[in-house]
């Protein structure tokens, strides 16, 4: 029987941030995730922007956490070894209505505490970013770009290093409070309310349950006893452009926000030199409706050309879809703020609902507020949760061969000859990096797990050269059969059998 102080449901960026903050304290923490890795949902299906916080309503949780997360991220990225560039952002306009909206949200950003926002004339706009579209612009120096997958992985690995446990492939199907007689019969000694959390892999027992299930947060919240929160689901397509296009854009270029502060198609460089163009938002009813639609991609191509003058089909290497589940007014459908829900009659629970953009930027501020609830309620019950004296905030990433100098490469190969074998030619990823990813601290053994940790299979050929070599190495290192390997999810088998079985007895 497994007993924990805290169970966190969901290993997206917010769930992993909560796990990291909990790991600062003397708490036995478990993260349950229905998928086989962290960041398999919308935490990895976004633009990778560190938002400044100028479009969010003054005083909202969304605005507070966005500004707070933005201003601390230089230290956070340094501690966790997360690739990050504070590039600034251009918000461009074409019409007088665009200008009025930009000026309105400039004032809103300044009220929120965003630093350094200024209007720029066309000459300065094109000096900052020569390939930006638009007739005028606002420049937001606080904005930046990061790799959201690497960030989520880093939060999880640091939490794991400090004692948190992760259980992947564990879908939560039931949550119920235990009666005192049940606690005694089970031999559970913790004071106060405890919960039985049932997954499709078994049951765990915990004093606290924290819901950070992303697109499924409303459903999990209802299992905990919270009322349903009205939401609207929207999806948006993205184009991924290769690094040849990346040479033409160094600063994110966004269109003027609409009257409610929302953005449509924008062009954003990634920390690795690609460009993301998108999204184009439209309504969806499916929490995992990740299929691309041709008509949306065609429209996205036209809109993308307005933001980025070098938008050309020859640069396309991949498409993907992101989905937002946003809290809304049930009558007007107007978007509402993030919610961190608690209730006296559901003691020892916290439910985070509607955490969409800027969820990556806001993750750690949201986590700190969540953990403060756990600490405060526990103290009100007459107990005190102590900090760990040996908490280590530092996480060392896999060292990338592609980022080394010639001298560093020579030394790395001398120390570890596996650095001398390049597995992924497009991204210049070595065998040494693949091996480190296979033996990652979280025990993730999917092909996309290797991909997200090393950037192998992310280049122009999208794995055409290296994927078979990586799967062969996984078989050897893990001691598994080819039929045991999965691409990303349960049921996502890479191989189901031989194409041409050997024929016994034939010469």
C-alpha positions as CSV (number, residue, x, y, z in Angstrom):
1,X,0.0,0.0,0.0
2,X,1.4,3.4,-1.1
3,X,0.9,6.3,1.2
4,X,1.8,9.9,0.4
5,X,1.5,13.4,1.9
6,X,0.6,14.9,-1.5
7,X,-0.6,13.5,-4.8
8,X,-0.4,15.9,-7.8
9,X,-2.6,14.9,-10.8
10,X,-1.0,16.0,-14.1
11,X,2.6,16.3,-15.2
12,X,2.3,19.3,-17.5
13,X,4.3,22.4,-16.8
14,X,2.2,23.6,-13.8
15,X,2.0,20.1,-12.3
16,X,5.8,19.7,-12.5
17,X,6.3,23.2,-11.1
18,X,4.0,22.3,-8.1
19,X,6.1,19.1,-7.6
20,X,9.3,21.1,-7.6
21,X,7.9,23.6,-5.0
22,X,6.6,20.7,-2.9
23,X,10.0,19.0,-3.0
24,X,11.5,22.0,-1.1
25,X,9.6,20.6,2.0
26,X,9.6,17.5,4.0
27,X,6.7,16.0,2.1
28,X,6.3,12.6,0.4
29,X,5.0,13.7,-3.0
30,X,3.7,11.6,-6.0
31,X,2.8,13.0,-9.4
32,X,0.3,10.9,-11.4
33,X,0.3,11.3,-15.2
34,X,-1.9,9.4,-17.6
35,X,0.6,9.7,-20.4
36,X,4.1,8.2,-20.6
37,X,6.1,11.4,-20.1
38,X,5.8,15.0,-18.9
39,X,4.6,17.7,-21.3
40,X,2.8,15.5,-23.7
41,X,-0.3,17.7,-23.8
42,X,-0.6,21.5,-24.2
43,X,2.5,22.3,-22.2
44,X,4.4,21.3,-25.3
45,X,1.9,22.5,-27.9
46,X,2.5,26.3,-27.7
47,X,4.6,29.1,-28.9
48,X,7.3,28.9,-26.2
49,X,6.9,32.6,-25.3
50,X,7.8,34.0,-21.9
51,X,5.0,36.5,-21.8
52,X,5.4,39.9,-20.3
53,X,1.8,40.3,-19.1
54,X,0.6,43.5,-20.8
55,X,-2.8,42.1,-22.2
56,X,-4.1,40.6,-18.9
57,X,-6.7,42.5,-16.8
58,X,-5.2,44.4,-13.9
59,X,-5.3,42.5,-10.6
60,X,-6.2,39.1,-12.1
61,X,-4.3,36.0,-11.1
62,X,-3.3,35.6,-14.7
63,X,-1.7,39.1,-14.8
64,X,0.0,38.8,-11.4
65,X,1.6,35.4,-12.1
66,X,2.6,36.3,-15.7
67,X,4.6,39.4,-14.5
68,X,6.0,37.5,-11.6
69,X,7.1,34.5,-13.7
70,X,8.6,36.7,-16.3
71,X,10.7,38.8,-14.0
72,X,12.2,35.8,-12.2
73,X,12.9,33.7,-15.2
74,X,16.6,34.6,-15.7
75,X,17.4,33.0,-12.4
76,X,15.0,30.1,-13.0
77,X,16.5,29.2,-16.4
78,X,20.0,29.4,-14.9
79,X,19.1,27.1,-12.0
80,X,17.4,24.5,-14.3
81,X,19.6,24.7,-17.3
82,X,16.8,25.7,-19.6
83,X,17.6,27.4,-23.0
84,X,16.2,30.9,-22.8
85,X,16.6,34.2,-24.6
86,X,15.1,37.5,-23.6
87,X,14.5,38.6,-27.1
88,X,11.9,41.3,-26.6
89,X,8.7,41.3,-28.7
90,X,7.3,43.6,-31.4
91,X,3.5,44.1,-31.4
92,X,2.8,45.5,-34.9
93,X,-0.2,47.3,-36.3
94,X,-1.7,48.2,-39.7
95,X,-4.7,50.5,-38.9
96,X,-5.7,53.3,-36.6
97,X,-7.8,50.8,-34.6
98,X,-4.7,48.6,-34.2
99,X,-2.9,51.6,-32.8
100,X,-5.6,52.4,-30.3
101,X,-5.6,48.8,-29.0
102,X,-1.8,48.8,-28.8
103,X,-1.8,52.0,-26.8
104,X,-4.6,50.7,-24.5
105,X,-2.7,47.5,-23.7
106,X,0.6,49.4,-23.3
107,X,-1.1,51.4,-20.5
108,X,-2.5,48.2,-19.1
109,X,0.9,46.5,-19.1
110,X,2.5,49.4,-17.3
111,X,-0.2,49.2,-14.7
112,X,0.5,45.5,-14.3
113,X,4.2,46.2,-13.7
114,X,5.7,45.3,-17.1
115,X,8.9,47.2,-17.5
116,X,10.3,49.1,-20.5
117,X,7.4,49.0,-22.9
118,X,7.7,51.7,-25.6
119,X,6.2,52.7,-29.0
120,X,8.7,52.6,-31.9
121,X,8.5,54.3,-35.3
122,X,8.8,52.3,-38.5
123,X,12.6,53.0,-38.8
124,X,13.3,51.6,-35.3
125,X,10.8,48.7,-35.8
126,X,12.7,47.6,-38.9
127,X,16.0,48.1,-37.2
128,X,14.9,45.7,-34.4
129,X,13.4,43.2,-36.9
130,X,13.9,43.9,-40.6
131,X,11.5,41.2,-41.7
132,X,8.6,42.3,-39.5
133,X,5.3,43.3,-41.1
134,X,3.2,46.2,-40.0
135,X,3.3,50.0,-40.2
136,X,4.1,50.8,-36.6
137,X,4.8,48.8,-33.4
138,X,5.1,48.6,-29.7
139,X,8.4,47.0,-28.4
140,X,8.2,44.9,-25.2
141,X,11.8,44.2,-24.0
142,X,10.7,41.9,-21.2
143,X,9.4,39.2,-23.5
144,X,11.5,36.1,-24.3
145,X,11.5,32.7,-25.8
146,X,12.2,29.3,-24.2
147,X,11.7,25.6,-24.9
148,X,8.5,24.6,-23.0
149,X,9.3,20.9,-23.2
150,X,12.8,21.3,-21.8
151,X,11.4,23.6,-19.1
152,X,8.8,21.0,-18.0
153,X,11.4,18.2,-18.1
154,X,13.7,20.3,-16.1
155,X,11.1,21.1,-13.4
156,X,10.2,17.4,-13.2
157,X,13.9,16.2,-13.0
158,X,14.7,18.8,-10.3
159,X,11.6,17.7,-8.3
160,X,12.7,14.0,-8.7
161,X,16.2,14.9,-7.6
162,X,14.7,16.4,-4.5
163,X,12.6,13.4,-3.7
164,X,9.3,13.6,-5.6
165,X,8.2,10.5,-7.4
166,X,6.5,10.3,-10.8
167,X,4.1,7.5,-12.0
168,X,3.5,7.6,-15.8
169,X,0.7,5.7,-17.6
170,X,-1.5,6.2,-14.4
171,X,-4.9,7.6,-15.4
172,X,-6.9,8.8,-12.4
173,X,-10.4,7.2,-12.4
174,X,-11.6,7.8,-8.9
175,X,-11.0,10.0,-5.8
176,X,-12.8,9.7,-2.5
177,X,-12.3,10.7,1.1
178,X,-11.8,7.9,3.6
179,X,-13.8,7.4,6.7
180,X,-11.9,7.2,10.0
181,X,-12.8,3.5,10.3
182,X,-11.3,2.9,6.9
183,X,-8.1,4.7,7.8
184,X,-7.7,2.6,10.9
185,X,-8.4,-0.6,9.0
186,X,-5.8,0.3,6.4
187,X,-3.3,1.3,9.1
188,X,-3.1,4.9,7.9
189,X,-1.6,7.1,10.7
190,X,-1.9,10.6,9.3
191,X,-4.2,13.0,11.1
192,X,-7.2,14.6,9.4
193,X,-8.8,13.8,6.1
194,X,-7.1,11.3,3.8
195,X,-8.0,10.3,0.2
196,X,-8.0,7.1,-1.8
197,X,-6.9,7.9,-5.4
198,X,-7.7,5.2,-7.8
199,X,-5.8,4.9,-11.1
200,X,-6.0,2.3,-13.8
201,X,-2.8,0.8,-12.3
202,X,-4.0,0.6,-8.7
203,X,-4.7,2.8,-5.7
204,X,-2.6,5.2,-3.6
205,X,-3.5,7.0,-0.4
206,X,-2.7,10.6,0.4
207,X,-3.4,13.4,2.8
208,X,-3.5,16.0,0.0
209,X,-4.8,15.9,-3.6
210,X,-3.8,18.7,-6.0
211,X,-5.5,18.8,-9.4
212,X,-3.4,20.1,-12.2
213,X,-4.8,18.0,-15.0
214,X,-4.9,20.7,-17.8
215,X,-7.6,19.9,-20.3
216,X,-9.1,17.3,-17.9
217,X,-9.0,19.6,-14.8
218,X,-12.7,20.1,-14.7
219,X,-13.3,16.4,-14.9
220,X,-10.8,15.6,-12.2
221,X,-12.2,18.5,-10.1
222,X,-15.6,16.9,-10.2
223,X,-14.1,13.6,-9.0
224,X,-12.8,15.6,-6.0
225,X,-16.2,17.1,-5.3
226,X,-15.9,20.5,-7.0
227,X,-18.6,21.9,-9.3
228,X,-18.0,22.0,-13.0
229,X,-16.5,25.2,-14.3
230,X,-17.8,26.4,-17.7
231,X,-15.1,26.4,-20.3
232,X,-14.6,27.0,-24.1
233,X,-12.1,24.9,-26.0
234,X,-10.2,26.4,-28.9
235,X,-7.5,24.9,-31.1
236,X,-4.9,26.4,-33.4
237,X,-2.6,25.2,-36.1
238,X,1.1,26.0,-36.1
239,X,3.8,25.7,-38.9
240,X,7.3,24.8,-37.9
241,X,9.9,26.4,-40.3
242,X,13.4,25.1,-40.5
243,X,16.6,26.9,-39.5
244,X,17.1,28.4,-42.9
245,X,14.1,30.5,-42.3
246,X,15.3,31.1,-38.7
247,X,18.1,33.2,-40.1
248,X,15.6,35.9,-41.1
249,X,13.8,36.4,-37.7
250,X,15.3,37.0,-34.3
251,X,12.5,38.8,-32.5
252,X,8.9,37.5,-32.0
253,X,6.4,39.5,-34.1
254,X,2.8,39.7,-32.9
255,X,-0.2,41.5,-34.5
256,X,-2.0,44.1,-32.5
257,X,-4.2,42.5,-29.9
258,X,-8.0,42.5,-30.5
259,X,-10.4,44.4,-28.3
260,X,-10.3,41.7,-25.6
261,X,-6.5,41.3,-25.6
262,X,-6.3,38.2,-27.7
263,X,-3.8,37.5,-30.5
264,X,-4.1,35.8,-33.8
265,X,-1.3,34.5,-36.0
266,X,2.2,35.5,-35.0
267,X,5.8,34.6,-36.0
268,X,8.1,33.5,-33.2
269,X,11.7,32.3,-33.4
270,X,12.6,29.3,-31.1
271,X,15.6,29.1,-28.9
272,X,17.0,26.5,-31.3
273,X,16.8,28.6,-34.4
274,X,13.5,27.4,-36.0
275,X,10.4,29.6,-36.5
276,X,6.9,28.9,-35.3
277,X,4.1,30.6,-37.3
278,X,0.6,30.4,-35.8
279,X,-1.9,29.8,-34.3
280,X,-5.3,30.5,-35.9
281,X,-7.8,29.8,-33.1
282,X,-11.2,28.2,-33.7
283,X,-13.6,26.2,-31.5
284,X,-13.1,22.5,-30.6
285,X,-15.0,20.1,-28.4
286,X,-12.2,17.6,-28.0
287,X,-9.5,17.8,-25.3
288,X,-7.1,16.0,-27.6
289,X,-8.3,17.2,-31.0
290,X,-4.8,17.4,-32.4
291,X,-5.6,16.8,-36.1
292,X,-4.5,19.5,-38.6
293,X,-7.0,20.8,-41.0
294,X,-6.0,21.9,-44.6
295,X,-8.3,24.9,-44.7
296,X,-6.9,26.2,-41.4
297,X,-3.3,25.7,-42.6
298,X,-4.0,27.5,-45.9
299,X,-5.5,30.5,-44.0
300,X,-2.6,30.4,-41.6
301,X,-0.1,30.6,-44.4
302,X,-1.7,33.8,-45.7
303,X,-1.9,35.4,-42.2
304,X,1.7,34.4,-41.5
305,X,3.0,36.3,-44.5
306,X,1.6,39.5,-43.0
307,X,3.7,39.0,-39.9
308,X,6.9,37.5,-41.4
309,X,7.9,38.6,-44.9
310,X,10.0,35.5,-45.5
311,X,7.2,33.0,-44.9
312,X,7.6,30.5,-47.7
313,X,6.4,26.9,-48.2
314,X,9.9,25.7,-48.9
315,X,10.8,26.2,-45.2
316,X,7.9,24.0,-43.8
317,X,9.1,20.9,-42.0
318,X,6.2,20.1,-39.6
319,X,2.7,21.1,-38.4
320,X,1.1,20.7,-35.0
321,X,-2.0,21.8,-33.1
322,X,-2.3,23.5,-29.7
323,X,-5.5,23.5,-27.6
324,X,-6.7,25.9,-24.9
325,X,-9.4,25.2,-22.4
326,X,-10.4,28.6,-21.0
327,X,-12.7,29.4,-18.2
328,X,-15.7,31.5,-19.4
329,X,-18.9,33.2,-18.4
330,X,-21.6,30.6,-19.0
331,X,-23.9,33.2,-20.6
332,X,-21.7,35.7,-22.4
333,X,-18.9,33.2,-23.1
334,X,-16.4,36.0,-22.1
335,X,-13.1,34.6,-21.0
336,X,-12.4,34.5,-17.3
337,X,-9.4,34.3,-15.0
338,X,-7.3,31.3,-13.9
339,X,-8.9,29.6,-10.9
340,X,-7.2,28.0,-7.9
341,X,-10.1,26.4,-6.1
342,X,-10.4,25.2,-2.5
343,X,-13.4,24.4,-0.3
344,X,-13.8,23.8,3.4
345,X,-16.0,20.7,2.9
346,X,-13.3,19.2,0.6
347,X,-10.4,19.7,2.9
348,X,-6.8,19.0,1.8
349,X,-7.5,19.6,-1.9
350,X,-6.6,22.2,-4.4
351,X,-8.0,22.3,-7.9
352,X,-6.4,24.5,-10.6
353,X,-8.8,25.0,-13.5
354,X,-8.5,26.9,-16.8
355,X,-4.7,27.3,-16.7
356,X,-4.1,28.1,-20.4
357,X,-1.9,30.8,-21.8
358,X,0.3,32.2,-20.2
359,X,0.5,28.9,-18.2
360,X,4.2,28.3,-19.0
361,X,5.2,31.8,-17.8
362,X,2.9,31.6,-14.8
363,X,3.8,28.0,-13.7
364,X,6.1,28.6,-10.8
365,X,4.0,31.6,-9.4
366,X,0.9,29.4,-9.5
367,X,2.9,26.5,-7.9
368,X,4.0,28.8,-5.0
369,X,0.4,29.9,-4.4
370,X,-0.8,26.3,-4.4
371,X,1.9,25.1,-2.0
372,X,1.2,28.1,0.3
373,X,-2.4,26.7,0.6
374,X,-1.0,23.3,1.7
375,X,1.3,24.9,4.2
376,X,-1.2,27.3,5.6
377,X,-4.0,24.8,6.1
378,X,-1.7,22.3,7.7
379,X,-0.4,25.0,10.1
380,X,-4.0,25.9,10.9
381,X,-4.5,22.3,11.9
382,X,-1.7,22.5,14.4
383,X,1.1,21.1,12.4
384,X,4.1,22.7,10.6
385,X,5.7,21.4,7.5
386,X,9.5,22.0,7.6
387,X,11.7,22.9,4.7
388,X,14.5,20.5,3.6
389,X,17.9,21.6,4.5
390,X,19.4,19.8,1.5
391,X,17.0,21.0,-1.2
392,X,19.1,21.7,-4.4
393,X,17.5,24.0,-7.0
394,X,20.1,23.2,-9.6
395,X,19.4,20.7,-12.5
396,X,22.2,20.0,-15.0
397,X,20.9,19.4,-18.5
398,X,22.3,17.0,-21.1
399,X,25.3,18.8,-22.6
400,X,24.7,19.4,-26.3
401,X,27.5,18.5,-28.7
402,X,26.1,21.0,-31.2
403,X,26.7,23.9,-28.8
404,X,30.3,23.1,-28.0
405,X,33.3,24.9,-29.4
406,X,35.8,22.8,-31.4
407,X,38.1,22.6,-28.4
408,X,35.2,21.5,-26.2
409,X,34.2,18.8,-28.7
410,X,37.7,17.4,-28.8
411,X,37.8,17.2,-25.0
412,X,34.4,15.7,-24.8
413,X,35.3,13.0,-27.3
414,X,38.6,12.3,-25.4
415,X,36.7,11.8,-22.1
416,X,33.7,10.0,-23.7
417,X,34.2,8.6,-27.2
418,X,30.4,8.3,-27.7
419,X,30.4,12.1,-28.3
420,X,32.4,11.3,-31.5
421,X,29.4,9.4,-33.0
422,X,26.8,11.7,-34.5
423,X,23.4,10.0,-34.6
424,X,21.3,12.9,-35.8
425,X,22.9,14.8,-38.6
426,X,20.3,17.6,-38.9
427,X,20.7,18.7,-35.3
428,X,24.2,17.3,-34.7
429,X,23.2,15.1,-31.8
430,X,25.7,12.5,-30.6
431,X,25.4,9.0,-29.3
432,X,26.4,10.2,-25.9
433,X,23.4,12.5,-25.7
434,X,21.0,9.8,-26.8
435,X,22.4,7.4,-24.1
436,X,21.9,10.1,-21.4
437,X,18.3,10.6,-22.6
438,X,17.6,6.9,-22.6
439,X,18.8,6.7,-19.0
440,X,16.9,9.9,-17.9
441,X,16.1,10.5,-14.2
442,X,12.3,10.1,-14.8
443,X,12.6,6.7,-16.4
444,X,10.8,7.7,-19.7
445,X,11.4,5.3,-22.5
446,X,9.4,6.6,-25.5
447,X,10.8,7.8,-28.8
448,X,9.4,11.3,-28.3
449,X,11.0,11.2,-24.8
450,X,14.4,10.9,-26.5
451,X,13.4,13.5,-29.1
452,X,12.3,16.1,-26.5
453,X,15.4,15.7,-24.4
454,X,18.0,15.9,-27.3
455,X,16.3,17.5,-30.3
456,X,17.2,14.4,-32.4
457,X,14.5,13.8,-35.0
458,X,13.6,17.5,-35.0
459,X,15.6,18.6,-38.0
460,X,14.8,18.9,-41.7
461,X,14.5,15.2,-42.2
462,X,12.3,14.7,-39.1
463,X,14.1,11.5,-38.1
464,X,14.5,10.0,-41.6
465,X,18.2,9.3,-40.9
466,X,18.4,8.8,-37.1
467,X,15.2,7.3,-35.9
468,X,16.0,3.7,-36.7
469,X,19.5,4.0,-35.1
470,X,17.9,5.5,-32.0
471,X,15.3,2.7,-31.7
472,X,18.0,0.1,-32.1
473,X,20.1,1.7,-29.3
474,X,17.0,1.8,-27.1
475,X,16.5,-1.9,-27.6
476,X,20.1,-2.6,-26.7
477,X,20.2,-0.3,-23.6
478,X,16.8,-1.3,-22.2
479,X,17.0,-4.9,-23.1
480,X,13.6,-4.9,-24.7
481,X,12.1,-6.3,-27.9
482,X,11.2,-4.0,-30.8
483,X,7.5,-4.7,-30.2
484,X,7.9,-3.2,-26.7
485,X,8.9,0.3,-27.9
486,X,6.3,3.1,-28.2
487,X,6.5,6.4,-30.0
488,X,4.7,8.6,-27.4
489,X,1.6,7.0,-25.9
490,X,0.1,3.8,-24.7
491,X,-0.9,1.9,-27.8
492,X,1.5,3.9,-30.0
493,X,3.6,1.0,-30.9
494,X,6.6,1.5,-33.3
495,X,6.7,-2.2,-34.4
496,X,4.1,-4.9,-34.3
497,X,6.0,-7.7,-35.9
498,X,8.3,-8.7,-38.7
499,X,7.6,-7.4,-42.2
500,X,9.3,-10.4,-43.8
501,X,9.9,-13.1,-41.3
502,X,13.0,-15.3,-41.8
503,X,12.2,-18.6,-43.4
504,X,13.7,-21.5,-41.7
505,X,15.6,-24.0,-43.7
506,X,16.0,-21.9,-46.9
507,X,19.3,-21.1,-48.4
